[in-house]
Amino acid sequence: MWPELARRGITAYLRRDDQLSSFYSGNKYYKLYFNLRNATQQGCSNIVSFGGVYSNHLYALAAAGSQLGLQTTGIVRGYDSVPLTPTLNDAQNWGMKLHFLGKKDYRRKDITGVLPILKKYSDNYYLLPEGGENLAGIRGCMSLAMSVDVTVAEKLGNTDYILCSAAGTGSTLTGLIAGASDRCRCVGISVLKGEDQLTPKINHWLSLLGKSNKQWQLFTDFHHGGYGKTSPELMAFMSEFEQRNQLLLEPVYTAKMLWAIEQLAKINYWPENSKIVAIHSGGLQGRRGFDLSQDV
Ligand SMILES: *Cc1c(COP(=O)(O)O)cnc(C)c1O
């Protein structure tokens, strides 16, 4: 139910990847899939990755590691604090080893800052970039696009549609663009503030995949102040959307994406009779980082 869109003759569908699993929900499952396979095939005994104290990615990695019997290590941006955030507490309970790096060291995470820490454990680690942003992660998201395409064909027939996704690292969006059929146009909503560093990055990945010819678009004006930041308007929108549709969102990604879809409808950006499929990329565990008590 979405009156602002229905009024304009636009049909919107929400792809519920939040229901995939509460542990590795949404896009994180797709980004981990080929990475975990690579790690096991390469005989790596420890998967190391990076994230913040509410990271959906570290949470998903820790859960998957415990299910598959793989050691995981989380390099966390921030200082060791007691108590741990619920996210890190869960991750630790699932066996993830946590290491904290201050902001400056964290920025150098891919090279110098982290190697001595890793050496402490073993040389046999699989280095998974922050947010699962690598070719294997993107390939996993290509399968998400293909799966959406099959569902759309089954439910709506041979129709053109628009696929919307929130973008953090942009690897999910890249996978969707690369994997989508020609009937589909992808639109990404950046949740980050500042210079648009995503567009060149996405173009780079797409050219590696031989998919530079795809049509897509990224919006960068719907971040509400930056990563993890919210506004009263966003929170009110989110809570109303949740109640109207009897589902849960979170303010970092999915609420911003849906907000953007509505704002774009108001300025008549979407062509009349558009069919929009928005990806609910999960991340509901991250709600624990916000005070949402008023809507319980
Ligand atoms: C990580 C995440 C994203 C962003 O995915 P990227 O591939 O980094 O762009 C979007 N939504 C949710 C819920 C996430 O947890």
Ligand as a Chemical Component Dictionary entry (heavy atoms), coordinates in Angstrom:
data_LIG
# 
_chem_comp.id                   LIG 
_chem_comp.type                 NON-POLYMER 
_chem_comp.pdbx_formal_charge   0 
_chem_comp.three_letter_code    LIG 
# 
loop_
_chem_comp_atom.comp_id 
_chem_comp_atom.atom_id 
_chem_comp_atom.alt_atom_id 
_chem_comp_atom.type_symbol 
_chem_comp_atom.charge 
_chem_comp_atom.model_Cartn_x 
_chem_comp_atom.model_Cartn_y 
_chem_comp_atom.model_Cartn_z 
_chem_comp_atom.pdbx_ordinal 
LIG C1 C1 C 0 24.876 -3.411 3.512  1  
LIG C2 C2 C 0 23.487 -2.990 3.212  2  
LIG C3 C3 C 0 23.157 -2.272 2.047  3  
LIG C4 C4 C 0 24.191 -1.719 1.107  4  
LIG O1 O1 O 0 24.771 -2.656 0.281  5  
LIG P1 P1 P 0 26.034 -2.252 -0.600 6  
LIG O2 O2 O 0 26.259 -3.460 -1.419 7  
LIG O3 O3 O 0 27.157 -2.001 0.353  8  
LIG O4 O4 O 0 25.716 -1.054 -1.377 9  
LIG C5 C5 C 0 21.829 -2.002 1.802  10 
LIG N1 N1 N 0 20.863 -2.390 2.667  11 
LIG C6 C6 C 0 21.133 -3.053 3.803  12 
LIG C7 C7 C 0 20.020 -3.390 4.710  13 
LIG C8 C8 C 0 22.454 -3.373 4.112  14 
LIG O5 O5 O 0 22.708 -4.024 5.269  15 
# 
loop_
_chem_comp_bond.comp_id 
_chem_comp_bond.atom_id_1 
_chem_comp_bond.atom_id_2 
_chem_comp_bond.value_order 
_chem_comp_bond.pdbx_ordinal 
LIG C1 C2 SING 1  
LIG C2 C3 SING 2  
LIG C2 C8 DOUB 3  
LIG C3 C4 SING 4  
LIG C3 C5 DOUB 5  
LIG C4 O1 SING 6  
LIG O1 P1 SING 7  
LIG P1 O2 DOUB 8  
LIG P1 O3 SING 9  
LIG P1 O4 SING 10 
LIG C5 N1 SING 11 
LIG N1 C6 DOUB 12 
LIG C6 C7 SING 13 
LIG C6 C8 SING 14 
LIG C8 O5 SING 15 
# 
